[in-house]
Amino acid sequence: MILRFEKHSANRAIDSQSLEDYIWISFEKFGLQYALETSPSGGLDNGFQHAPAKEASDYVVRLLRTGIHLNRVSYHFFDHSNSQLKSKTCFLLAGSAEEVSLTIESLADFPKKSVAKSSKRVGQLFSAAKFAPNLGSDGYEDIADMKKDDYAFTDGCGLISTALAKMLAQKTDIRFRNQRYTPPVFQIRCRGYKGVLTLSP
């Protein structure tokens, strides 16, 4: 195990706690090995024998379920974004498994009956963002979708005020050919929502 400090892009999930409460763990180069007393010539590397991939995968699952105890602090699996899943990385949060689970549930209103949708929305919370303004309860509202025959034509679509669009463009320093401008469309992650916002007419 190698421990080092890593700079990570901001996201809503890790902004909820002090950075000292997190561990970012990577299994990208992980390989389970068994130590041997001698080093025969076949299939061995300096006295270690590589375990089958299934055993290595099972070990990772057990580790994430059990958690890590480091410097008298217990860390348990917090979650990951979709890109982190592909790169075999994730976050662990200080606390018991029950406390970490409650922290995740407090971040947004997740669908109770759909594990797939809940997992997708949790992943959105861990997606990196350049700037995340803190909108009060009066800073946003839900708009009913345009539907016909149970098909939503506006799923993931919304509107953004000119004032907020200008603030986002300024905070993120959006430029085209070295000139600042306010784009008419933004891709957003907000309170478990994922979609695009266009300038309100």
Summary of the structure (lengths in Angstrom):
residues: 201
radius of gyration: 22.0
end to end distance: 54.4
largest distance: 74.7
contacts: 445
relative contact order: 0.14
helix: 28%
strand: 27%
